[in-house]
Amino acid sequence: MEKDIKQQIIYGKNAVLEALNSDREIDTVFVLKGAAPSNIVAAAKKRGVVVKDVSEEKLSAMTGNSKHGGVAAELCLCEYAELTDILAEAEKKGKPPFIIIADEIADPHNLGAILRTAEAAGADGVIIPKRRSASLNATVFKTSAGAAAWIKVARVANLVDTIKTLKKHGVWVYGMEADGVPYDITDLSGAVAIVVGSEGFGLGRLIRENCDEVLSLPMSGRINSLNASVSAGILMYEVVRQRSAKG
């Protein structure tokens, strides 16, 4: 099944503009750096679609055609949810919200692994930023083993604002960093959102400042950090363990 999942790319000014003017879910619009068609950029921004400047070589490789018209678009393999959809999912289950926030996870394999674990652990949804993050592309879908089709993923313009909204809904937000409080002495059985920092830089400064608490995992070996998806998985199942213990 996974071998049949392919990146859905359309290209050419007319094709991309028509897609933007339709109800089709579009992940990203790619435009030739220095020669972006202004009407397509305007249409993409109006819909809130991410626009990325790329080189001639990148566009040609992406489309498999040198006659791409300076623009291409990647269609979504799954529809993005809204934050309200994720909160509603928790309410439907009759349980406190259990949410994962991926703070600029750029590696699609890491994001896919996080989605796979989040779905298996029973999380209500995953939140990603529109900028500087992997999206629901073919690689993420494959790595998630199809979990991307089942778990709700919200793509937001501003993670800090989203965290503040979650707090208004009674959700406690926990970041993950090496200098945090030991995760196993923290009560994670209530309404929680776990923030996973980027692979190279960890939590963004404003993200960390808006977390209720920062947690850490014990490191006894020579390596002082874990892969982002591995760290996220450990903490997700700590939430599962504590919730199960409380019944």
C-alpha contacts under 8 A as a table, 3 or more apart, distances in Angstrom:
res1	aa1	res2	aa2	distance
1	M	4	D	5.70
1	M	5	I	7.43
2	E	5	I	5.49
2	E	142	K	5.87
2	E	145	A	7.30
2	E	146	G	7.82
3	K	6	K	7.84
5	I	138	A	6.24
5	I	141	F	7.83
5	I	142	K	7.10
6	K	138	A	5.65
7	Q	74	E	7.27
7	Q	75	L	7.87
7	Q	137	N	6.48
7	Q	138	A	4.96
7	Q	139	T	7.99
8	Q	74	E	5.69
8	Q	75	L	5.41
8	Q	76	C	7.51
8	Q	77	L	7.62
8	Q	138	A	7.98
9	I	62	M	7.61
9	I	63	T	6.73
9	I	72	A	6.80
9	I	73	A	5.66
9	I	74	E	4.63
9	I	75	L	6.26
10	I	15	A	6.85
10	I	16	V	6.62
10	I	63	T	7.39
10	I	72	A	5.63
10	I	73	A	5.36
10	I	74	E	6.58
10	I	75	L	7.66
11	Y	15	A	6.21
11	Y	16	V	6.02
11	Y	63	T	6.77
11	Y	68	H	5.60
11	Y	69	G	7.31
11	Y	71	V	5.86
11	Y	72	A	4.01
11	Y	73	A	6.18
12	G	15	A	5.44
12	G	16	V	6.11
12	G	67	K	7.87
12	G	68	H	5.05
12	G	69	G	4.87
12	G	70	G	7.07
12	G	71	V	5.78
12	G	72	A	6.31
13	K	16	V	5.41
13	K	17	L	6.01
13	K	37	P	7.89
13	K	40	I	7.56
13	K	69	G	5.95
13	K	70	G	7.50
13	K	71	V	6.16
13	K	72	A	7.84
14	N	17	L	5.18
14	N	18	E	6.05
15	A	18	E	5.29
15	A	19	A	6.25
16	V	19	A	5.08
16	V	20	L	6.22
16	V	40	I	7.58
16	V	71	V	7.39
16	V	72	A	6.50
16	V	73	A	6.25
17	L	20	L	5.04
17	L	21	N	6.20
17	L	40	I	5.93
17	L	43	A	7.44
18	E	21	N	5.04
18	E	22	S	6.19
19	A	22	S	5.10
19	A	23	D	7.45
19	A	24	R	6.03
19	A	26	I	7.81
20	L	23	D	7.49
20	L	24	R	7.12
20	L	26	I	7.43
20	L	40	I	7.99
20	L	43	A	6.45
20	L	44	A	6.48
20	L	47	R	7.61
21	N	43	A	7.46
24	R	75	L	7.76
25	E	75	L	6.24
25	E	76	C	5.65
25	E	79	E	6.52
26	I	29	V	7.63
26	I	49	V	6.82
26	I	73	A	7.04
26	I	74	E	6.17
26	I	75	L	4.43
26	I	76	C	5.31
27	D	49	V	6.57
27	D	50	V	7.05
27	D	73	A	7.49
27	D	74	E	5.56
27	D	75	L	5.33
27	D	76	C	5.02
27	D	135	S	7.29
27	D	136	L	7.47
27	D	137	N	7.89
28	T	49	V	6.01
28	T	50	V	4.99
28	T	51	V	5.92
28	T	52	K	7.28
28	T	73	A	5.75
28	T	74	E	5.33
28	T	75	L	7.25
29	V	44	A	7.22
29	V	49	V	7.03
29	V	50	V	6.23
29	V	51	V	4.79
29	V	52	K	6.29
29	V	71	V	7.29
29	V	72	A	5.91
29	V	73	A	4.32
29	V	74	E	6.42
30	F	51	V	5.85
30	F	52	K	4.90
30	F	53	D	5.94
30	F	54	V	6.39
30	F	59	L	7.58
30	F	71	V	5.64
30	F	72	A	5.13
30	F	73	A	5.86
30	F	74	E	7.99
31	V	35	A	7.43
31	V	36	A	5.27
31	V	37	P	7.51
31	V	51	V	7.22
31	V	52	K	6.24
31	V	53	D	5.11
31	V	54	V	6.03
31	V	59	L	7.93
31	V	70	G	5.71
31	V	71	V	4.48
31	V	72	A	6.56
32	L	35	A	5.41
32	L	36	A	5.53
32	L	53	D	5.80
32	L	54	V	5.33
32	L	55	S	5.81
32	L	56	E	6.27
32	L	59	L	7.29
32	L	70	G	4.87
32	L	71	V	6.23
33	K	36	A	6.37
33	K	53	D	4.78
33	K	54	V	5.31
33	K	55	S	5.83
33	K	56	E	7.82
34	G	53	D	7.97
35	A	70	G	7.17
36	A	40	I	7.91
36	A	41	V	7.09
36	A	53	D	7.86
36	A	70	G	6.96
36	A	71	V	7.47
37	P	40	I	5.52
37	P	41	V	6.36
37	P	70	G	7.70
37	P	71	V	7.71
38	S	41	V	5.11
38	S	42	A	6.07
39	N	42	A	5.10
39	N	43	A	6.13
40	I	43	A	5.03
40	I	44	A	6.07
41	V	44	A	5.14
41	V	45	K	6.17
41	V	51	V	7.01
42	A	45	K	5.20
42	A	46	K	6.10
43	A	46	K	5.10
43	A	47	R	6.49
44	A	47	R	5.28
44	A	48	G	6.15
44	A	49	V	5.00
44	A	50	V	7.12
44	A	51	V	7.01
45	K	48	G	4.79
45	K	49	V	5.72
45	K	50	V	7.27
45	K	51	V	7.66
46	K	49	V	7.66
50	V	130	K	6.68
50	V	131	R	7.38
54	V	58	K	6.12
54	V	59	L	6.71
55	S	58	K	5.16
55	S	59	L	6.36
56	E	59	L	5.28
56	E	60	S	6.18
56	E	70	G	7.72
57	E	60	S	5.20
57	E	61	A	6.09
58	K	61	A	5.17
58	K	62	M	5.98
59	L	62	M	5.04
59	L	63	T	6.09
59	L	66	S	7.79
59	L	68	H	7.28
59	L	70	G	7.41
59	L	71	V	7.47
59	L	72	A	7.21
60	S	63	T	5.34
60	S	64	G	5.48
60	S	65	N	5.26
60	S	66	S	4.94
60	S	67	K	7.77
60	S	68	H	7.01
61	A	64	G	5.14
61	A	65	N	7.23
63	T	66	S	7.76
63	T	68	H	6.99
63	T	72	A	7.40
65	N	68	H	6.13
68	H	71	V	6.22
68	H	72	A	7.08
76	C	79	E	6.44
76	C	136	L	6.53
76	C	137	N	6.72
77	L	136	L	6.60
77	L	137	N	6.51
77	L	138	A	7.12
77	L	141	F	7.74
78	C	136	L	6.91
78	C	148	A	7.27
78	C	149	A	6.12
80	Y	152	K	7.09
80	Y	153	V	5.50
80	Y	154	A	5.40
80	Y	155	R	6.51
81	A	85	D	6.11
81	A	86	I	7.36
81	A	152	K	5.75
81	A	153	V	5.43
81	A	154	A	4.63
81	A	155	R	7.37
82	E	85	D	5.14
82	E	86	I	6.80
82	E	153	V	7.75
82	E	154	A	5.18
82	E	155	R	7.51
83	L	86	I	5.25
83	L	87	L	6.47
83	L	127	I	7.83
83	L	154	A	5.94
84	T	87	L	5.13
84	T	88	A	6.01
85	D	88	A	4.99
85	D	89	E	6.17
85	D	152	K	7.67
86	I	89	E	5.04
86	I	90	A	6.69
86	I	99	I	7.93
86	I	124	D	5.75
86	I	125	G	5.44
86	I	152	K	6.44
86	I	154	A	7.85
87	L	90	A	5.31
87	L	91	E	6.42
87	L	97	P	6.41
87	L	124	D	7.43
88	A	91	E	4.93
88	A	92	K	6.06
89	E	92	K	5.10
89	E	93	K	6.44
89	E	124	D	5.90
90	A	93	K	5.17
90	A	94	G	6.29
90	A	95	K	5.66
90	A	96	P	6.19
90	A	97	P	5.00
90	A	98	F	7.30
90	A	124	D	5.81
91	E	94	G	4.95
91	E	95	K	6.29
91	E	96	P	7.37
91	E	97	P	7.56
92	K	95	K	7.86
96	P	190	G	5.85
96	P	191	A	4.52
96	P	192	V	7.62
97	P	123	A	7.92
97	P	124	D	6.58
97	P	171	V	7.01
97	P	190	G	7.72
97	P	191	A	4.77
97	P	192	V	6.15
97	P	193	A	7.65
98	F	122	G	7.99
98	F	123	A	5.10
98	F	124	D	5.54
98	F	125	G	7.40
98	F	191	A	6.05
98	F	192	V	5.19
98	F	193	A	5.88
99	I	123	A	5.76
99	I	124	D	5.72
99	I	125	G	5.32
99	I	126	V	5.90
99	I	127	I	7.63
99	I	192	V	6.34
99	I	193	A	4.47
99	I	194	I	6.34
100	I	118	A	7.34
100	I	123	A	7.30
100	I	125	G	6.44
100	I	126	V	4.68
100	I	127	I	6.24
100	I	193	A	5.46
100	I	194	I	4.88
100	I	195	V	6.08
100	I	196	V	7.51
101	I	126	V	5.69
101	I	127	I	4.68
101	I	128	I	6.16
101	I	193	A	6.74
101	I	194	I	5.93
101	I	195	V	4.57
101	I	196	V	6.13
102	A	105	I	5.84
102	A	111	L	7.73
102	A	126	V	7.22
102	A	127	I	6.12
102	A	128	I	5.21
102	A	129	P	7.62
102	A	195	V	5.96
102	A	196	V	5.02
102	A	197	G	6.51
102	A	198	S	7.55
103	D	128	I	6.62
103	D	129	P	7.00
103	D	133	S	7.73
103	D	159	L	7.69
103	D	195	V	6.61
103	D	196	V	5.78
103	D	197	G	4.93
103	D	198	S	5.71
103	D	203	L	6.66
103	D	204	G	7.44
104	E	128	I	7.18
104	E	129	P	6.59
104	E	131	R	7.53
104	E	132	R	5.43
104	E	133	S	4.55
104	E	134	A	7.58
104	E	197	G	6.86
104	E	198	S	5.14
105	I	108	P	7.60
105	I	110	N	7.06
105	I	111	L	6.26
105	I	132	R	7.58
105	I	133	S	5.15
105	I	134	A	6.19
105	I	196	V	7.98
105	I	197	G	7.02
105	I	198	S	4.77
105	I	199	E	6.43
106	A	110	N	7.88
106	A	111	L	7.60
106	A	132	R	6.34
106	A	133	S	4.43
106	A	134	A	4.66
106	A	198	S	7.10
106	A	199	E	7.54
107	D	110	N	5.34
107	D	111	L	6.43
107	D	133	S	7.73
107	D	134	A	6.09
107	D	199	E	7.86
108	P	111	L	5.02
108	P	112	G	5.93
108	P	134	A	5.23
108	P	135	S	7.26
108	P	137	N	7.90
108	P	139	T	6.06
108	P	140	V	4.96
108	P	143	T	7.85
109	H	112	G	5.08
109	H	113	A	6.13
109	H	139	T	6.76
109	H	140	V	5.91
109	H	143	T	5.73
110	N	113	A	5.10
110	N	114	I	6.18
110	N	228	A	6.81
110	N	229	S	5.45
111	L	114	I	5.03
111	L	115	L	6.21
111	L	134	A	6.85
111	L	140	V	6.32
111	L	144	S	7.91
111	L	229	S	7.19
112	G	115	L	5.12
112	G	116	R	6.19
112	G	139	T	7.55
112	G	140	V	4.35
112	G	141	F	6.32
112	G	142	K	7.32
112	G	143	T	4.75
112	G	144	S	4.21
112	G	145	A	7.93
112	G	148	A	7.52
113	A	116	R	5.04
113	A	117	T	6.25
113	A	140	V	7.97
113	A	143	T	6.01
113	A	144	S	5.36
113	A	229	S	5.97
114	I	117	T	5.25
114	I	118	A	5.93
114	I	144	S	7.54
114	I	229	S	5.19
114	I	232	A	6.85
114	I	233	G	7.04
115	L	118	A	5.02
115	L	119	E	6.07
115	L	126	V	7.17
115	L	144	S	5.81
115	L	147	A	6.23
115	L	148	A	6.24
115	L	151	I	7.33
116	R	119	E	5.37
116	R	120	A	6.28
116	R	143	T	7.77
116	R	144	S	4.57
116	R	145	A	6.67
116	R	146	G	7.70
116	R	147	A	5.15
116	R	148	A	7.28
117	T	120	A	5.02
117	T	121	A	5.97
117	T	233	G	6.07
117	T	236	M	7.85
118	A	121	A	5.13
118	A	122	G	6.26
118	A	123	A	5.21
118	A	125	G	7.54
118	A	126	V	7.60
118	A	151	I	7.82
118	A	233	G	7.57
118	A	236	M	7.07
119	E	122	G	5.24
119	E	123	A	5.84
119	E	124	D	7.90
119	E	125	G	7.94
119	E	147	A	6.14
119	E	150	W	7.30
119	E	151	I	5.72
120	A	123	A	7.71
121	A	236	M	6.67
121	A	237	Y	6.50
121	A	240	V	6.67
123	A	126	V	7.77
123	A	151	I	7.89
124	D	151	I	7.08
124	D	152	K	6.93
125	G	151	I	5.78
125	G	152	K	4.65
125	G	153	V	5.68
125	G	154	A	7.54
126	V	151	I	7.51
126	V	152	K	6.35
126	V	153	V	4.82
126	V	154	A	6.36
127	I	153	V	5.69
127	I	154	A	4.80
127	I	155	R	5.94
127	I	156	V	7.19
128	I	133	S	7.02
128	I	135	S	7.93
128	I	153	V	7.32
128	I	154	A	6.27
128	I	155	R	4.96
128	I	156	V	6.35
128	I	159	L	7.73
129	P	132	R	7.22
129	P	133	S	6.24
129	P	155	R	5.40
129	P	156	V	4.96
129	P	157	A	5.87
129	P	158	N	6.58
129	P	159	L	6.26
130	K	133	S	6.61
130	K	135	S	7.97
130	K	155	R	5.68
130	K	156	V	5.67
130	K	157	A	5.48
130	K	158	N	7.98
131	R	157	A	7.49
134	A	137	N	7.77
134	A	140	V	7.79
135	S	140	V	7.24
136	L	139	T	7.97
136	L	140	V	5.74
136	L	141	F	6.40
136	L	148	A	7.43
137	N	140	V	5.42
137	N	141	F	6.18
138	A	141	F	5.00
138	A	142	K	6.10
139	T	142	K	5.17
139	T	143	T	6.08
140	V	143	T	5.17
140	V	144	S	6.01
140	V	148	A	7.69
141	F	144	S	5.24
141	F	145	A	6.59
141	F	146	G	5.80
141	F	147	A	7.35
141	F	148	A	5.70
141	F	149	A	7.77
142	K	145	A	5.25
142	K	146	G	6.38
143	T	146	G	7.74
144	S	147	A	5.14
144	S	148	A	6.07
145	A	148	A	7.77
146	G	149	A	5.66
146	G	150	W	7.35
147	A	150	W	5.17
147	A	151	I	6.15
148	A	151	I	5.67
148	A	152	K	7.59
148	A	153	V	7.69
149	A	152	K	7.95
156	V	159	L	6.58
156	V	162	T	7.51
158	N	161	D	5.52
158	N	162	T	6.36
159	L	162	T	4.90
159	L	163	I	6.11
159	L	207	I	7.36
160	V	163	I	5.10
160	V	164	K	6.33
160	V	206	L	6.92
160	V	207	I	5.89
160	V	210	N	7.02
161	D	164	K	5.08
161	D	165	T	6.26
162	T	165	T	5.01
162	T	166	L	6.24
163	I	166	L	5.05
163	I	167	K	6.29
163	I	173	V	7.26
163	I	210	N	7.23
163	I	211	C	7.85
164	K	167	K	5.12
164	K	168	K	6.46
164	K	210	N	7.58
165	T	168	K	5.11
165	T	169	H	6.64
166	L	169	H	5.08
166	L	170	G	6.64
166	L	171	V	5.36
166	L	172	W	7.79
167	K	170	G	5.03
167	K	171	V	4.86
167	K	172	W	6.27
167	K	173	V	7.38
168	K	171	V	7.28
170	G	191	A	6.84
171	V	191	A	4.80
171	V	192	V	5.26
171	V	193	A	6.61
172	W	190	G	7.98
172	W	191	A	6.07
172	W	192	V	4.84
172	W	193	A	6.19
172	W	211	C	7.94
172	W	212	D	6.27
173	V	192	V	5.84
173	V	193	A	4.75
173	V	194	I	6.13
173	V	195	V	7.19
173	V	211	C	5.15
173	V	212	D	5.31
173	V	213	E	6.90
174	Y	192	V	7.28
174	Y	193	A	6.15
174	Y	194	I	5.05
174	Y	195	V	5.98
174	Y	211	C	5.58
174	Y	212	D	5.95
174	Y	213	E	5.11
174	Y	214	V	5.47
174	Y	215	L	6.66
175	G	194	I	6.00
175	G	195	V	4.61
175	G	196	V	6.51
175	G	197	G	7.63
175	G	203	L	7.30
175	G	208	R	6.54
175	G	211	C	6.00
175	G	212	D	7.99
175	G	213	E	6.40
175	G	214	V	4.51
175	G	215	L	6.03
176	M	180	G	6.92
176	M	194	I	7.71
176	M	195	V	6.43
176	M	196	V	6.07
176	M	197	G	6.83
176	M	202	G	7.94
176	M	203	L	7.43
176	M	214	V	5.46
176	M	215	L	4.92
176	M	216	S	5.74
177	E	180	G	5.48
177	E	197	G	7.89
177	E	202	G	6.90
177	E	203	L	7.33
177	E	214	V	6.38
177	E	215	L	6.13
177	E	216	S	5.39
178	A	215	L	7.67
178	A	216	S	5.14
178	A	217	L	6.96
178	A	224	N	7.88
178	A	225	S	7.41
179	D	214	V	7.91
179	D	215	L	7.62
179	D	216	S	6.29
180	G	213	E	7.79
180	G	214	V	4.77
180	G	215	L	4.24
180	G	216	S	4.56
181	V	185	I	7.94
181	V	186	T	7.90
181	V	213	E	7.77
181	V	214	V	6.20
181	V	215	L	4.58
181	V	216	S	5.55
182	P	185	I	5.99
182	P	186	T	7.24
182	P	215	L	5.70
182	P	216	S	5.04
182	P	217	L	6.13
182	P	218	P	7.15
183	Y	186	T	5.52
183	Y	215	L	5.17
183	Y	216	S	5.60
183	Y	217	L	6.19
183	Y	235	L	7.50
184	D	238	E	7.61
187	D	190	G	7.48
187	D	242	Q	7.66
188	L	191	A	7.67
188	L	192	V	6.59
188	L	238	E	7.58
188	L	239	V	5.44
188	L	242	Q	6.60
188	L	243	R	7.75
189	S	192	V	7.66
189	S	239	V	6.01
189	S	240	V	7.92
189	S	242	Q	5.37
189	S	243	R	4.89
189	S	246	K	7.58
190	G	243	R	7.82
194	I	232	A	7.84
194	I	235	L	7.83
194	I	236	M	7.77
195	V	203	L	7.92
196	V	202	G	7.62
196	V	203	L	7.18
196	V	228	A	6.67
196	V	231	S	7.98
196	V	232	A	6.30
197	G	201	F	7.12
197	G	202	G	4.09
197	G	203	L	4.26
197	G	204	G	7.26
197	G	228	A	7.08
198	S	201	F	5.55
198	S	202	G	4.74
198	S	203	L	6.43
198	S	228	A	7.14
199	E	202	G	6.24
199	E	227	N	7.17
199	E	228	A	5.97
201	F	204	G	7.45
203	L	207	I	6.26
203	L	208	R	5.86
204	G	207	I	5.12
204	G	208	R	6.12
205	R	208	R	5.25
205	R	209	E	6.23
206	L	209	E	5.00
206	L	210	N	6.25
207	I	210	N	5.29
207	I	211	C	6.44
208	R	211	C	5.23
208	R	214	V	7.45
211	C	214	V	6.77
217	L	231	S	7.70
219	M	223	I	7.47
219	M	224	N	5.91
219	M	225	S	7.37
221	G	224	N	7.10
223	I	226	L	7.90
226	L	230	V	6.43
226	L	231	S	5.98
227	N	230	V	5.24
227	N	231	S	6.26
228	A	231	S	5.26
228	A	232	A	6.12
229	S	232	A	5.01
229	S	233	G	6.06
230	V	233	G	5.06
230	V	234	I	6.36
231	S	234	I	5.31
231	S	235	L	6.45
232	A	235	L	5.29
232	A	236	M	6.02
233	G	236	M	5.04
233	G	237	Y	6.25
234	I	237	Y	5.44
234	I	238	E	6.32
235	L	238	E	4.93
235	L	239	V	6.46
236	M	239	V	5.22
236	M	240	V	6.50
237	Y	240	V	4.69
237	Y	241	R	5.97
238	E	241	R	4.96
238	E	242	Q	6.13
239	V	242	Q	5.28
239	V	243	R	6.09
240	V	243	R	5.22
240	V	244	S	6.06
241	R	244	S	5.16
241	R	245	A	6.15
242	Q	245	A	5.05
242	Q	246	K	6.34
243	R	246	K	5.20
243	R	247	G	6.33
244	S	247	G	4.98
